[in-house]
Amino acid sequence: MKEVKGCCLIFLFIQLFFFEAFSQRQVVIDNPNEARIIGREIEIFEDKTASLTFDDVSKRRDIDAYFTRSLQTNPNFGITSSVIWARVTLHNKTSQSLFLEIAEATIDSIIFYKIDSHKKVTLKKSGTYVPVAERDLKTNFYLFDLNLPAGETCTYYIRFQTSLPLLFPMRVAPLKVYFEDNHPKDLMQGIYLGIMIVMAIFNFFIFCTVRTKVYLYYVIYVSSFACFFAYNKGISHEFIWPNAVWFNRFTPIFISMGIIFSLLFANSFLNVQRYLPISDKISRVLIMLILLFLVGHWLGLGTTSIILLNSIAFLAVIYVLVIATYVWMKGSEEALFFLSAWSIMLISALIFIMQLSNILPSDNFTRNALQVGSALEVVLLSFALAYRINKDRKEKEQFQAEVITQLKANDQMRNRIARDLHDDIGSTLSSIGILSQVVENQIDRNPSSVKDLVHRISESSQKVQRSLSDIVWTTKQTEESLDSVIVKMKEFTAEMLEPKNIDYRFNVADLSKIQFSPLKQYNIYLVFKEAVNNSVKYAQATHVEIAIYFTEEYFTVIVKDNGIGFEEVNIKQGNGLNNMKERALAMNGSLQILTQPSKGTLIELKVPLNIK
């Protein structure tokens, strides 16, 4: 008897177990003033074969046993090739009509089945490949009329399938609740798209003005992100191409173009050709992979291509962050602006991708992280571009100032050449002409005096030749270093002193840190040339010492001889000394002459300098 009772209890337990397994829990909707989130109250079955029909799912006991309660508030399956079935039994205790909202706009196919109390089945189809006009309500998300009268209970099956990441936040409420709840969200979407559009238009006008490709890359990058989120939130499907459902197959191009032009923009803005040339090749490889996976998606690779695209997108964000950090460490100031903006983008992209991959739960924060991050990034990048414009303007002004300075220097050079041609070469040629006439008149009368005149003509000719050589040299001189002028000084010294058997020493310090303009170099050379020439022609010197060096404040040239010296009252006489002093003053320098009869002469030129 006990054994029979035991068997009966076991049988009763098994019956209760199976009844509980196959029964469906009712979700009671009793508050008409709030939306009921039913993500954790639905039952879910994953059809990995994607081949089961509604009859299979709703009538077969073996399939029924695989339905399990959802563990997520917003069910999220990431990128999957499976068909996901959801079912729920609802009881309406309100007096209003109820609607089911599926707040995800990018689901390819949604088939909605209703089983009423009389076991009658009705179905509705929706998704991105169904025109908006065929929906129960024309909204950016999916709203299904539950047709659930007050006090009644119905069971609903919903079939989901998509090639993009699959998540389906679900709520049940009257229309009034949806309107009041979604209205502020629509405002935020409008603000976001407004920011993106304004930034795109503003920078497009800048591009049309300055014709710099970095602004064009930025415009396409911002526009691509705006289009991506307009599609992601269902706005474009609702307003732009409500009936052209075929275009939804090509919408991955938006995020792909966003990634591609973010790479091009980063390379151009950060000037990677200067700091890291290999990054151009890396960017081209990433762009080719993005295009390859995009074409693969269109050719039917489906979920595989989307997984690869997401991976490349994340790698691209990391890569741009790395090169921005590298360029900033190399001393680029604008890279810091870019780095700040891109760090926000990296964090938001990481959160968004992890949410799509079902690593993080899908909620308002994770679902909108990339949108918020991209808006902040666009604003910060606009500051970076403004800094870039200001920097370019300053560089342009500096360049213009340098051009003006160079034009002034050229004008001074022309004036100097004209003066030298008139004062030096002109007077020497005049003297040659006069001497030639004298020679012509005396060649027959006094042949002995002609020899001296011809010698003077020869000296004057050599002087003209040297002067012309100096003028040609200074017009060709463009370097700011003193190497060439020192060489010319040494050549002139040897040319003047060695034929006269005058002993000399030429001491030059290391002048690699000194830089003077070509005009200033020419003036230094002419002062030096006149000082050496005086030692040869007038001082009757047998030894000359030349020293060229610099201190913290001055560049100094000293020419010292052991000649007969000058009388103090005669120092200011002669055009040579006056010209030397005028050239020294033109360089903001000074010329000092120390001399005494029979004690030689020392000429010291000091020119102020800034050591670079």
C-alpha angles and dihedrals in degrees: 000000000000091000090055092050090048092052091048092052091049090048091049091049092051091049091050091047094052092042089054091045095051098036119094122227115236120233108212117211107200106146114076093185101065139044115252112222105214100179093114094040100058126087120233135203124185115214102200092181092054088214107100119113129217090259090054093050098042101040110029114094093206091056093044090059090061095060108107134183114265115249095198130078088217107027110230126183099171116213107347138156091208127104112241120211121198126186134184137170114220130194117197113216093164127087094233137085113263129217131196115224122203102191099201118093101191102068110125098209133016120175114187118202125189125195111192129200090274092055090249114151125213128173140198129193127215142148137111092305094056117082115251090237090068095057123101089242127015101237134132091252128043120274117180122194103231092202087214112154120211113281095015133115127216136173121226131198120194123193117205128190131161142148091223125070107300120225128141121191106197131199135170122210144121118279093255091063093050092049094051093043099044098041094079089044090054088052091054091049089051092051091049094049090044091055092048094046093047091049091048094049094044094051091043089060089048089052091051088052103044099024092217114149094219089074092049091052089050093050093052091044093052093043091051092053091047090052092046094054093041086059095039091055094043094245097121092045090052101043111015107039106006093154101029092083091157088072091066088075089067099045095103084075089078097063090037092055089046091056094043095050093042087060092047091046092049093049092048097042094046092044091228091175086073100040106027114008094179090066089076090063092046090051092051091052092050091047092050091051092050091051091046094053091043091055088045090057091053090048092056107269087128115173094014092060092046092051090051092046091052090049093050090046091055092045090050092054091049091046094052090049090053096050091044089054091047094049091047090052088051089061106267109146096195089054088071091061090048092047093053092050095044093049088061089048091050094052094046093045091050091052092046095048092046088051091050090048091052092244091117124037117261110246138135092280099049094039093053099034095100092046093052091042094050092049092051090045093051091051093048092046088053088058088048091052090047088053088049091052091049091048092048089049092052091047089050091050090048090050091049090050090051090049091050090048090050091049089051090048090050090050090050089049092052091049091047093049090049090050093047092047090051101039103034110022095028094054092043092051089048090053090048089052092050093047090048090055090049090051090049091052096044102038091093100032102042112012093170093064093049093072092064092046092051089050090053090048089053092051091049091049091052089049091053090048092052092046092051089048090053092050093049090048095051093048090054095043112106104149121100095207118096097230098104096043091050089052090051091049091053092048092050092047092052092044093053104036106035097060087053092049090239113158115227144172122211113198119183126178124214102285098177091117094053121092127179132172116258090250092054091046089053092051091049090050094050092050090049091046093052092048093052092043090054091052090054101041105034112013097063086217125174096190132037128187120200122190126181119182143128140231130195091282110022145043107217135200119186126187113185127177136179094228134128095284129211138282109248093236092054098053094097095049121104134043092252096067092041092052090050091054093046091052091049091053091048087061092047086248136119137241120210124190118195115185143147130179112276091001101087132241134276121196116190124189118192122189122184114238145185111216111223 
